[in-house]
């Protein structure tokens, strides 16, 4: 899964570095590929009826599509990729808040402490990024105010997507309790049903398809084929995105939750490092502090330490036994 994530990150980062607004064509390509694969192998060419009624999938898809589009659009509102990733790491906050409000859940002191750490980390990174946006545009006061207002709109978009994503998670949780877990089916319908919605984004997708076709030619290794390099990046992203999603699904069905938690946490850290290296975004000590708080809070929330304790104890006893 980590290898798939590493490969998956290279392609969109290179694509967005050349064409910052290409998120829609990347997302559409991923949705189309996963939908076609699911139609063949999960839906059996439409002959297999869904275990969960379609009306519930339409509600889930509306949330899923909205979150994907808003997250992509936020990158066009002066939101840097590291801040985008760190902000989305705060999904724990939104999930806990909505869980308390909607599901009437109660949590331990450790859970509330972890949420406080994640919140503090996100606030630190957001505040420092706000200072950078203001300082970068201070040469022209009028333009600086406009840039800062667009940045605030980007933060609002990320906040909305974060809350909507958490609400979608609670909706899925209630569906799985009622109808049973059908992850492959949900993956297919979550990617197939939103496809007509991309018609609203057709001009943007077509525009970037033309730009991709005009990119410099690239000779594919081993195959000897020549194609525009941006299409090659897009193809690699679609394939590795599929590998990543399938890998995560395999982990959730075959491995303990501790393993899945560690892999997902490492994925976030790997994403952040790749983003910094590719985009050369300013990343100060305050940003590193905020990032550390986010990951520390995430690990505390998932109680990784309780699982690592017995594991380390067993490792220490092995040499003595030998």
C-alpha positions in Angstrom: 0.0 0.0 0.0 2.8 2.4 0.9 4.5 1.7 -2.5 1.2 2.4 -4.2 0.8 5.7 -2.3 4.4 6.8 -3.1 3.8 6.1 -6.8 0.4 7.6 -6.7 1.7 10.9 -5.3 4.4 11.5 -7.9 2.0 11.7 -10.8 -0.6 14.1 -9.5 2.0 16.3 -7.9 3.9 16.6 -11.2 0.6 17.2 -13.0 -0.6 19.9 -10.6 2.8 21.5 -10.6 2.4 22.0 -14.4 -1.4 22.6 -14.4 -2.6 23.7 -10.9 -6.3 23.3 -11.9 -6.1 19.8 -13.3 -7.7 18.2 -10.2 -11.1 17.6 -12.0 -9.6 15.6 -14.9 -7.5 13.5 -12.4 -10.5 12.8 -10.2 -12.8 12.0 -13.3 -10.2 9.5 -14.6 -9.9 7.8 -11.3 -13.7 7.5 -10.9 -14.1 6.2 -14.5 -11.5 3.5 -14.1 -12.7 2.2 -10.7 -16.3 2.3 -12.0 -15.6 0.3 -15.1 -13.6 -2.2 -13.1 -16.4 -2.5 -10.5 -19.0 -2.9 -13.2 -17.2 -5.9 -14.7 -16.0 -7.7 -11.5 -18.4 -6.6 -8.7 -21.7 -5.8 -10.5 -21.2 -8.6 -13.0 -22.1 -6.3 -15.9 -25.2 -5.1 -14.1 -26.6 -8.6 -13.4 -25.8 -8.5 -9.6 -28.3 -6.6 -7.5 -26.9 -4.3 -4.7 -27.2 -5.5 -1.1 -27.8 -1.9 0.0 -30.8 -0.1 -1.7 -29.7 2.3 -4.4 -31.5 5.3 -2.8 -29.0 5.1 0.1 -26.1 5.0 -2.4 -27.4 8.1 -4.1 -27.3 10.0 -0.8 -23.8 8.7 -0.1 -22.6 9.5 -3.6 -23.9 13.1 -3.3 -21.8 13.6 -0.2 -18.8 11.8 -1.7 -18.9 13.7 -5.0 -19.3 17.0 -3.1 -16.3 16.3 -0.8 -14.1 15.3 -3.8 -14.9 18.4 -5.9 -14.6 20.9 -3.0 -11.3 19.4 -1.9 -10.0 19.7 -5.4 -11.3 23.3 -5.8 -9.7 24.4 -2.5 -6.2 24.0 -4.2 -7.2 26.8 -6.5 -7.8 29.2 -3.6 -4.3 29.8 -2.4 -4.2 26.6 -0.3 -0.8 24.9 -0.4 -0.6 21.1 -0.7 0.9 20.6 2.7 -1.8 22.7 4.4 -4.4 20.8 2.4 -3.1 17.4 3.6 -2.7 18.5 7.2 -6.1 20.0 7.3 -7.7 16.9 6.0 -5.8 14.9 8.7 -8.1 16.6 11.1 -11.0 14.4 10.1 -10.9 12.9 13.6 -12.1 16.2 15.0 -15.1 16.4 12.7 -16.0 12.7 13.2 -15.9 13.0 17.0 -17.9 16.2 17.0 -20.6 14.8 14.7 -20.5 11.5 16.6 -21.3 13.3 19.8 -24.1 15.4 18.2 -25.7 12.8 16.0 -25.0 9.4 17.5 -24.8 10.7 21.2 -21.4 9.0 21.7 -19.1 9.6 24.7 -15.4 9.3 24.7 -12.5 8.8 27.2 -10.2 11.6 28.4 -7.4 10.2 26.2 -9.7 10.6 23.1 -10.5 14.2 24.0 -6.8 14.9 24.6 -5.9 13.5 21.2 -8.5 15.7 19.5 -7.1 18.7 21.3 -3.6 17.9 20.0 -4.9 17.5 16.4 -6.9 20.8 16.7 -3.8 22.6 18.0 -1.6 21.2 15.2 -4.1 22.3 12.5 -4.5 25.7 14.0 -0.7 26.2 14.2 -0.2 25.3 10.5 -3.2 27.3 9.4 -2.2 30.4 11.3 1.4 30.3 10.0 0.2 29.7 6.5 -2.1 32.8 6.9 1.0 34.9 7.9 2.9 33.6 4.8 0.0 34.5 2.5 -0.2 37.9 4.0 3.6 38.5 3.8 3.9 37.2 0.2 1.3 39.7 -1.0 2.3 42.7 1.1 3.9 44.4 -1.8 0.5 45.4 -3.2 -2.1 46.1 -0.4 -5.1 45.8 -2.7 -3.9 42.5 -4.3 -2.8 41.3 -0.9 -6.3 41.7 0.6 -7.8 39.8 -2.4 -5.3 37.0 -2.1 -6.0 36.7 1.6 -9.8 36.7 1.1 -9.4 33.9 -1.4 -7.3 32.0 1.1 -10.0 32.4 3.7 -12.5 31.0 1.2 -10.2 28.0 0.7 -10.1 27.4 4.4 -13.9 27.6 4.5 -14.1 25.1 1.6 -11.8 22.7 3.5 -13.8 23.0 6.7 -17.0 22.3 4.8 -15.5 19.2 3.1 -14.1 18.0 6.4 -17.6 18.1 8.1 -19.3 16.6 5.0 -16.8 13.8 5.0 -17.4 13.1 8.6 -21.1 13.1 8.1 -20.7 10.6 5.2 -18.7 8.3 7.5 -21.5 8.3 10.1 -24.0 7.7 7.3 -21.9 4.7 6.1 -21.6 3.4 9.7 -25.4 3.3 10.1 -25.9 1.7 6.7 -23.3 -1.1 7.5 -25.0 -1.8 10.8 -28.3 -2.2 9.1 -27.4 -4.0 5.9 -24.0 -5.5 6.7 -20.5 -4.6 5.3 -20.2 -4.5 1.5 -17.0 -2.5 0.9 -16.5 -3.6 -2.7 -20.0 -2.8 -3.6 -19.9 0.6 -1.9 -16.6 1.3 -3.7 -18.2 0.6 -7.1 -21.4 2.6 -6.6 -19.5 5.5 -4.9 -17.4 5.9 -8.1 -20.1 4.9 -10.8 -23.1 6.9 -9.7 -21.2 10.3 -9.6 -20.0 10.0 -13.2 -23.0 12.0 -14.7 -22.1 14.8 -12.3 -18.8 15.4 -14.1 -20.9 16.8 -17.0 -21.0 20.0 -14.9 -17.2 20.0 -15.0 -16.9 19.0 -18.7 -15.5 22.3 -20.0 -12.8 22.3 -17.3 -12.0 18.6 -18.0 -11.9 19.1 -21.8 -9.7 22.2 -21.4 -7.1 20.3 -19.4 -7.4 17.3 -21.8 -6.3 19.7 -24.6 -3.5 21.0 -22.4 -2.4 17.5 -21.6 -2.3 16.6 -25.3 -0.1 19.6 -26.0 2.5 18.6 -23.3 6.0 17.4 -24.4 6.2 13.9 -25.9 7.4 11.1 -23.6 8.7 7.7 -24.6 7.3 5.0 -22.3 10.0 2.8 -21.0 10.1 -0.8 -22.2 7.0 -0.3 -24.5 8.7 2.2 -26.8 5.4 4.1 -27.3 5.5 7.9 -27.5 2.7 9.9 -25.8 2.3 13.3 -24.2 3.9 13.2 -20.8 0.9 14.5 -18.9 -1.2 11.7 -20.2 1.4 9.3 -19.0 1.3 10.9 -15.5 -2.5 10.6 -15.5 -2.4 7.0 -16.5 0.2 6.2 -13.8 -1.9 8.0 -11.2 -5.1 6.1 -12.2 -3.4 2.7 -12.0 -1.6 3.4 -8.7 -4.7 5.0 -7.2 -6.5 1.7 -7.9 -3.7 -0.3 -6.4 -3.8 1.8 -3.3 -7.5 1.5 -2.8 -7.5 -2.2 -3.4 -4.5 -2.5 -1.0 -6.3 -0.6 1.8 -9.3 -2.9 1.3 -7.2 -6.0 1.5 -5.6 -4.6 4.7 -8.9 -4.0 6.4 -10.1 -7.6 5.6 -6.8 -9.5 6.3 -4.8 -7.5 8.9 -5.4 -6.3 12.4 -6.7 -2.8 12.9 -3.3 -1.8 14.4 -1.6 -2.6 11.1 -4.1 -0.6 9.1 -3.8 2.4 11.4 0.0 2.4 11.2 -0.1 2.2 7.4 -2.7 5.0 7.1 -0.6 7.2 9.4 2.6 6.5 7.5 0.7 7.3 4.3 -0.2 10.8 5.6 3.4 11.4 6.6 4.7 10.2 3.2 2.2 12.4 1.4 3.4 15.4 3.3 7.0 14.8 2.6 6.4 14.2 -1.1 4.4 17.4 -1.3 7.2 19.5 0.4 9.8 18.0 -1.9 7.9 18.5 -5.1 6.3 21.9 -4.5 9.2 23.5 -2.5 6.6 25.0 -0.2 7.9 27.1 2.8 7.8 24.8 5.8 9.0 26.4 9.0 9.6 25.0 12.4 6.1 26.0 13.4 4.7 23.9 10.5 6.8 20.9 11.7 5.5 21.4 15.2 1.9 21.5 14.0 2.5 18.4 11.9 4.0 16.6 14.8 0.9 17.5 17.0 -1.4 16.2 14.3 0.3 12.9 14.0 0.8 12.5 17.7 -2.9 13.2 18.3 -3.8 10.7 15.5 -1.7 8.0 17.1 -3.1 8.7 20.5 -6.7 8.6 19.2 -6.2 5.2 17.6 -4.5 3.9 20.7 -1.5 2.6 18.8 0.6 2.7 22.0 -1.5 0.0 23.7 -0.8 -2.3 20.8 2.9 -1.5 20.5 3.5 -2.2 24.2 2.9 -5.9 24.2 4.6 -6.2 20.8 7.8 -4.6 22.2 7.6 -6.7 25.3 7.5 -9.9 23.1 10.5 -8.7 21.1 12.5 -8.1 24.3 11.8 -11.6 25.6 12.8 -13.4 22.4 16.6 -13.1 22.8 16.4 -14.5 26.3 14.3 -17.5 25.1 16.9 -18.3 22.5 
